[in-house]
């Protein structure tokens, strides 16, 4: 390897000397390679969420653009009708498998959580009935401690990227960012086991976000034929060995995950469309809907099977998680006022929650950087604090007598679930705060959503519940366990929604349980800034279509109010993770700068000749980190004829393909164009679809350095190009909507002897703060609102 490095250095020196002596301005060897192509920081910094304490990793973009080189064109022309039909059939088959496996995993997680948490709570209740309160606390805190320990150890030592919800990384991936180590088999297993442990431990988090990540992992593994080290090399899988088809599969997986979490098929499709997907089309809509339909069928089948008691404590529920259809929804014009108040409260509190969570995560980032032991201690400390609060606070509430109209068997309840938990109260009385705290999160939501129970909860108990879950929601999200944001926000929002319903009293016709539903919806819209998908999810969750008009009004008001203060929680997390996410709306000041000016702020673009020297290619790869290089031919005679020849931009060649050429040693002894059969003999379209490989792993001898490579067959001859006078705002929209990795900038006027390429735009160049760092005078316009 040392000999190889010396050869590279000597070759680089020779090339630079020859470039200085050469008077031909078109010679690409005259470009300097001593400076990095980008001034920006191209690394992913460690952060307190899904990349909890991971090492710094280089960010790459995904190749969503079709690479139309000679091999691709030949492969496309040679496909028969049978192969095209096979490709379409396999798309639907994989969509079916994504839904099937996601449904099975979700059933397993639900079954495990309900049984582990259920038997734990039954044991605690038994100690309470015996008035052995200290023993009950020790048992509950110890069980929660062990469950949290399992989840945290797995995330800290085996799969750090499995911590957190995973939704921001999925959103970034579908935007074109190659988020590292997110969709592997290890992450999938840790996510499943960690979610079971964290949720069963009673932590203030949900399994909804992790299920979205789990569905995406399943989709990615199916598309690539298994884990990286144990891939299935089936011939038919070659169709999906590209980023475009893998993107569609992961979109199906994310929608299936939401469907599995909320048992909401239409809501899952709309969630993928509204929140995570950047690129969408009708064919993808049909496949995601098909995947969610399969998930619902699987869930329904297992619920029917479990109703007979074959699944322990799981199976008594139905597809409707929080049914509030048993109450009539009658509202008048006067009810619009409290509904609007709920929307405003949701927007204000949601943006406040985002702001405070941002601050907490920064503190967690400092703690997590100190090492793995600190991450474990942080997670376990939160677990102990949660156990103390859940077990101790119900003792502050007064026992309330059961309503005489309620059947004796339902009040009070002594089991793991129920709306009127006896806890430490005498017979005929129940503890309303224990009903909300000493249970699973799903049951807590079910209890607070309960209808026709206007006198069930005391204001004092609801205030304690709201304050507690505000604190737990802030300190729990960010620890090293799989966690979701949906359920904590629902719990917080439902508390102040029910409080407002109690305050309205006889002045409203809406049930308190419905106020709780509206409060939960408003806080989710105020924090996550979703509207359409949330509306459908809540309608499918509650099974009450009459809530549609006021739910829509609440969501619109909450989102509008929240947007006045700060971005959505997922955008904040993306910023914390330093993921180069391209927003749909460019900043207004981006219209004041052109892509040509942006290119001038960067070092000169590095180009290659159509027939290039091996030494030159090695030198370029060794001294730059760029992933694409324009291929330029000089002295070309165009069809119109030119006595002096012309300079042709043949296209763009990728770094991965150059490394592949060096590995396969596809070298020529003389400078010439290759024949089609020579290329097909050495390369296949499958070879070009493979990513990875480093120049340091390639060995080239001194004699091979003097040989040549014909880059024409491997060059994408149709790269997306823009004129240097185009505004950055317009270029950003094009870059994002098409899903590009590179965008070539061409000169507005082509002079003789001048390079046909002004520069290359990449994702990093279009990030707002990167542009501002290169153009400080634009900082004054940074505070402007985004354009529509």
NORWOQUI-V192254 format. One record per helix or strand of 3 or more residues. SS is the DSSP state (H for helix, E for strand). FROM is the first residue (numbers start at 1). TO is the last residue. Records with the same first field share a line. If there is no record, write none. Layout:
SS: FROM-TO + FROM-TO
//
This chain:
H: 2-21 + 28-30 + 70-78 + 81-129 + 133-157 + 160-162 + 167-175 + 185-200 + 208-224 + 228-230 + 235-240 + 243-262 + 265-276 + 282-310 + 335-368 + 372-396 + 408-410 + 432-437 + 441-448 + 459-476 + 486-507 + 512-528 + 532-542 + 545-563 + 569-576 + 588-592 + 595-600 + 614-623 + 655-664 + 676-682 + 685-689 + 695-697 + 702-705 + 712-714 + 728-738 + 763-766 + 768-774 + 776-781
E: 607-609 + 611-613 + 628-636 + 646-654 + 708-710 + 721-723 + 743-746 + 759-761
//
